[in-house]
Amino acid sequence: MNLGLKYLSWHYIQKTKQIISIIGNFLASGVYYFSAKDLIFSLFAPWKKETMQFERGFDLENFINVVMGNLIAIAIGFLMRVFLLIMFVIFEILVLVIGLSALLIWIALPFLIIIGIIYGFKLIFNYV
């Protein structure tokens, strides 16, 4: 097989598949790193499972304190999980943008090199 065809096969088939695989691995690692599935399923759970318990008997002040304390724990948990989910989405968007940019540069690289060599020769011979 011709050396040029081997290079084109390596560049456009083998390594392009590998770059796409790497982008997919980064996207999957973001899901596991941020625990996105767990964050979604536990969105309204109290933060760090910190809840207050009712005391024996009925006391209106204790009842209001426990309910408000538990609502605050749920609100803090909700806000923290939403913040982490926003960070997850930002990470995934960055990975997609950077990964697809790298893929497009990789695909265009042989043409850019050839254009650069031709432009370089034009610059050399125009100044000589």
Secondary structure as UniProt FT lines:
FT   HELIX           3..9
FT   HELIX           10..14
FT   HELIX           15..34
FT   HELIX           36..41
FT   TURN            42..44
FT   HELIX           47..49
FT   HELIX           60..127
//
